[in-house]
Amino acid sequence: MAQITIEAPVARAPVRLGRLLTIIMLGQFMAVLDVSVVNVAAPTIRTDLHASGAGLQLVIAGYTIAYAMLLITGARLGDLLGHRAMFQTGLTVFTAASLACGLAGSTGLLIGFRLVQGVGAALMVPQVMSLIQRNFAGAARARALSVYGAVLAGGAVVGQVVGGTLVSADLFGTGWRPVFLVNVPIGLVLLVAGARSLPGDRGERRSGLDLPGLVSLSAAVLLFVVPLVLGHEESWPLWGWLMLGGSVVVFGIFVFLQRRAASPLIPGRVAGAPGVRAGIVTIFLTMCTFGGFLFSLALHLQGALGYSPLRAGLFFIPGAAGFALSSLYWRRVPAAWHRPMIPVALLAAGLGYLGLAVFESGGVGLEVAMGVAGLGLGAAFSPLLAITLSHVAVRDAADASGLLVMTNQLGQVVGIATFGTLFLSLAPPTGHALTVTTMALAGAAALAACCAVPLLRPQRI
């Protein structure tokens, strides 16, 4: 089994933590923005490019698939070649691909450029968690992780509002295209700032790239996601079911290869650290509900309720604001409550999803339900990250960060593919479609709460 191994020297220099955190969080912000900004622009893209429902899902999920599948490899490359170098490389690819997306003339081209965007994000984003793990400790690390959680919510709400504003403005008749082009000036500014302020490093250990693991896991995910996205419009053909079955087989091959790899994609000491496995499953299910929630509700607001893109974007503010507030301030809750707070918060998010079903016709009730869902998701997500990472050694920071962010993104992919397909299968979009979908989301949130129960055992964070 071929492995690529590179040994790099260590380089340390004084780091201005505030400036470091600002730069890397803005990079993270861009990556999150690019998911949500497209959600609210999806109906306009569908009309302008005559995209099918499956094509629209691939425009959104294609970015996340490439992003998710290459995250661990991106983290490992940062560990091998230097986190600053990989952050800057990923940012360059992401910015160039954003320009190409904004100029795309067909659904196929847009999907292709979105995949390239995902590659850039996969090189850039893992360096965020790795740099936090390597440069922040104790309470400072916990605060940085809280900011990270808030940035996830901030990117989501700003993406919805900015996307709605840009699409509604129809600048120079460009319609949806500025939702991608807005990344270009931000990316250029960050490239200059990163070159001046990010700490230089070349990693601290000998490591390798697990190419067989990357290929087998990528194949397993694609075999699972593609039939879910295309199955409804193709009337669930035999090849779709064969692909779903094949995904299980290929995933088994991935597990087999991991046990024999010299530098496995997911090292056993990372996956076996206390709380990591339960944390991974809980994060995955939580982000499944998040991805499905964003996709289906954006289509419902602009379809069944007839909202403009701007009004639809503004409607997401209560949910994202609740996520941001609970992400930032969860540590003010007594420490003894941090672990129990996770399943309780996930159940609260489930109640918020049920509220969306009750108030599907719009109004204040729908906004309150979104706020409850956001508060619950934020109150679960940030402590979940802190607890899951608390017993991972610094030398494994790159692998752990790549694993957690990959889990985060794969959850969103599966959420869009499953809950998005459920919503689209009930088209034309009506209140009934949202009701059925949000009830399924509530069930998934309850399952996530059950999976978080093993985390209740006392453990220092």
N, C-alpha and C positions, 0 to 999 in steps of 0.2 A: 504494500500500500504506500503510494508515494506521498511524502510529506515535504513541505517546503519549510526550512528552518533558517532563521536569520538571527544572529546575535548582535545586539546593539549596545553601545556604551551608555552609561547613565550621565545625564547632565542636569545639574540643579542650579537654580538661581533664585534670588528673592522674588516673591510673587505678590503683587497687589491683589488681594483676594476680592475686593469689591469690584475692581475693573475686570478681573477674570470672570467672575460670576455674571456680570452684565453682558459681556461678549458671548459667552457660551449659552446663556439663557435666551439671548436674541436669536442665536442660531436655532435653538430648540423651538423658539416661538415661530420662526419661519416654517419649520417642518410641520408643526401642528396647524398653523394658519393654512397651509396648502391642502389639508384635508377638509377643513370646515368651509373654506372660501369656495371650494368647488361644490360642496353640498348645496349651498343656497343658489348657485348659478346653474345647477343641473337641469332644471326645466328649460331654461333659455338655451343651453347647449344642445339639449335634445331637439328643440325646435329648429335652431339654426343649422345644425349639422345633420338633421334628420336621423338622429341616433335611435336605435332600438333600446328597449329597457335593459337588455343584456349589455349593449354597448355602453350605456350610461353607467351601469354598475362597474364595468371594466375601466372606464375613465377614472372613477373614484378608487376602486379597489386595486387597479393595476399598479398605481403608485405605491400603495400600501403593501402589496405583495412583494415587489422588488425591495422595498424598504425593509420589510420584516425579514425576508430570507437572507439578506446580506448583512444584517446587523451584527451578528456574532463575528463574522469574518471582518467586518469593519472595525469592531472593537479589538480583534486580534492584530489587525494591521496597525492600529494605533499603538498597541503595546510593542510591536516589532519596530516600527519605523518612526514613531514619535506622534504624540497626540496632536500637537500643533500642526504638523505637516498633514496629517490625515483630515483634521478639521478644515484646514484651508483648501485641501484638494476636493473634499466633498462639497464645500461651499461653492467652489468654482463650477463644478459639474452641475450642481443644483441651480445655480443662477443662470448658466447657459441654457439648461433644459427648460427653465421657466420662460425664457425668451422664445425658444422654439415652440413651446406649448401655445404661447400667446399668438403665434403666427400660423399655427396649424390650420390646414384647409379641409381636413376630413376627420371623421371619427377615428379611422385607423391610424392616421398620423398622430392625433392627439393621444391615443392610447400608447403608441410607441414612445413618444416623448415623455409621457407620464412615467413610463417604466424607467427611462433614463433619469428622470427627476428622483425617482425612488432610490436609484443607485447612489446618486449624490447625497441624499439624506442618510442613507445607510453608512456612508463613509464619515459623515459629519456628526450625526447625533450620538453614536456610542461614546464619542470623546467627551461629551458633556458629563455623563455619569462617571466616567473614568477619572476625569479631572476633579470632580467633586470628591470622589473616594480618595484620591491621592493628595489633594491639597487642603481638605477640610477635615477636621476631627471633632469628636464630641458634640457639644451643643451647636457649634458652627456648622457641622455636617447636617445635623437635624434641621437647622434653619434653612440651609441651602436646599435640602430635599423638600421642605415645605414650599419654598419659592418655586422649585421645579413643578410641584403639583399645581400651584397657582398659575404658572405659565401655561400648563396644559389647558386649564380652563380659560385663561385669558386669550390664548391663541384661538380657542374654539369660538368664543363670543366675538372677538374682533374679526375673525374670519367671516362669521355670519353677517355682521354689520357691514364690514368693508365690502364683502361680496355683494350684498344687497344694494349698497350705495352705488358701487361701480356699475353693476348691471342696470340699475334703474336710471343712472345718469346717461348711459349709452354714449360715452364720450366719443365724439367724432364718428358716430355710427358704428363703433367697434363692439357693442354689445357686451358679451361675456369675456372678451379677450383681456381686458385690464386686470382681471382677477389673477392672471398669471404674470402679466407684465409688471405688476406692483412689486414682485419679488426682486426685480433686477436692480433698482437703485439701492434697496436695503442690502442686498447681497454685496454690491460693490463697496458700500461703506463698511460693512463688516470685514471684508477682505483686507482693507487698509488697516482697520483697527486691530484685527487679529495678528497681522504681520508685526505690529509694533508692541503688542501687549501680552499675547499668549506665551506662557512659559515654554521654553524649548526643552525637549526630553527625547530620549531614545529608548525608553523602556527600561525595565529593571530585571528582566529574566530571559532565559532562553526559552523560546516558544516556537510553535509551528502552525501552519495552516492545514486544516483538515478538509482537503478538497473532496474526497469521497463522501464524507459526512455532509458537506454543503450540497453536493449534487443530489444525494439520496433524499435529504430532508426537503430540498426545493421541489423535487419531483413528487414527493408525497403530498405536499401542500397544494401544488398545482392540480394533481389528480383529484384532490378533494374539492377545491374551490371552483374550478372551471365548470364541472357539471351542475353545481349548485347555482351558478350564475346563469348558465345557458339552458339548463334543463327545462324551465317553465316555457320559454318561447319555442323550444324544440319539441314540446309535448313529451318530455322525459323519455328520450330514446334509450335503446339497449346500451349504446356505447357510454351513456352517462352513468348507468348503474355499474357497468364494468369498470369505469374509471374510479368510482367511489370504492368498489371492492379492491381495486388495485392500489388505492392509496393506503389501505390497511397493510397490504403485503409489503409495499415499498417502505412504509414506516417501520415495519418489523426488520427489514434489511438495514435501515438506518441504525436501529438499536443494536443490531448484531455488529455492525461496523464500528460503532462507538466503543464497544467493549474491547476491541482489538486495535484501536487507533493509538499511535504514539502520542499525538496531541489532539485528543478528541474535541469535536465542536463544543460539546457540553461536558467539561471535566467532571468526573465522579465526585471530587471533593467539593465542587460548587453545588451540584445538584443534591449532594448528601448533607450539606450544612443544615443545622437546625432551622426548621421553619421554611426552608427554601421551596420544597416540593408543594407544601400546602399553600404557600404564598403564590407560587406560579399558577396553580390551578385556579385560585381565587381571582388573581389579576386577569387571567384569560377570560373567565366567565364575566367578570365585571366589565371588561372592555368590549366583550361581545354585545352586551346590552347597550353600551355607549354608542358603538358604531351603528347598530340597528336603529337606535333612537334618533340619531342625527339624520340618517338617510331617509327614514320613513316619515318623520315629522316634517322635514323640509318639503317633501313632495306633497304631503297632506295640506300644508298651509297654502302652497301656491296652486294646488290642484283642486281639492274639494272645497277649500274656503276661499279660493280666488285672491289671495293676498299678493301684493306686488313683491318683487324680490327684496326691496328695502324693508317693507313691513314684516315680511317673514324673517329677515335677519334680526330685526329689533326684537322680535318675539322670543328669541333665544336668550336674551340678556338675563332674565331671572334665574334660569338654570345654571348658566355659566358663572353668574355672580355668586350663587350659593356654593358652587364647587370651589371657587377661588377663596371665599371667606373661610369655609371649613378646612380647606387645605392649608391656609396660612396660620390659622389659630387653633388647630386641634391640640397643640402641645399645652395650651392653657387649661385643658381638662386635666384633673388629677391623674397622675401616672398610673395608678391602679386601674383606671378605666380605659387605658389606651387599647388593650387587647380586646376586651368585651365590646368596645366601641365599633370594631370592624363589622361583626355580623349584625349588630343592631343597626348600624348605618346602612348596610346593604338591604336590610328589610325595609328601612325608611325609603330608600331609593325605589324598592318594589312598590311601596304604597304610592309614591309619586307617579310611577308608570301607570298604576291602576287609575289614578286621578286623571291622567291624560285620556283614558278610555271614557271616563265619566263625563269629562268636559270637552269632548272632541269637537264640539261646534264652535269653540273659541271663547273669548272673553276672559275675565279676571280669573275664573276658576282654572282655566288652562294654564295661565301664567303661574298661579300658585302651585299647581301640580308640578310644573317644570322646576320651580324653585326648590320644592321638597326633594325632587329627584336629584337635583344638582348638589344640595346640601349633603344628602346621603352618600352620593358617589365620592365627593371630596373628603368627607369625614372617614370614609373607608380607605381611599386610595393612598393618601399620604402616610398614615401610620402603617399601612400594609407594606409600602416600599421600605420604610425605616426598619420595620421588624424583619423583613425578609433579608435585608442587607446587613443587619447588625452583626452577624457572626461569619461574614465572608471576609477572609483575609485580604489585606491591601494588595498582595501580589496577585490575587485573583479578581481584582476590581474590573479589569477589562472584560473578562469572560462573564462575570456576574452581571455587569451593566448591559452587555450585549444580550444575554439571556433574558433579562427582565424587560428590556425595551422590545426585543423580538416578540416576547409573549404578549406585551401590550399591543403591538401592531397586528400580530396574527389574530388576536381576539377581535380587533376591529374589522379585519378582513372577513373573518367567519361571521361576525355579526351582520355586516352588510350583505354577505352572500345568503345567509339563512333568513334573517328577519326582513331584509330588503326583498328577497324573492317571495316571502310570505305576503308582504304588503302588495307587491306588483301582481301577484296571482289573483288578488281580489279586486283588480282594476275593472272598470274605471274607479279612480280614487274616490272613496266615500268615507263617511264616518265609521262605517262598519269595518273597512279595511284597517283603519287606525286602531279601532277597538280590539280587534282580534290580535293585531301585532303587539300592542302594548300589554295585553294580558299575557302573551307569550314572553315579553320582556320581563314582566313582573315575576313569572315563574323562574326565569333564568337568574334573576337577582336573588330569589329565595334559595335556589340551588347554590349560588355563590356563598351565601351566608352559611349554609350547612358546611361547605368545604372549608370555611374559615375557622370552624370550631377547633381543629387541632392547634390553632395559634393561641388558644386561650390559656395554655399551660404557662405558668410563670416563667419569664425569661427576660433577662436584662436587655434593654435596647439603648 
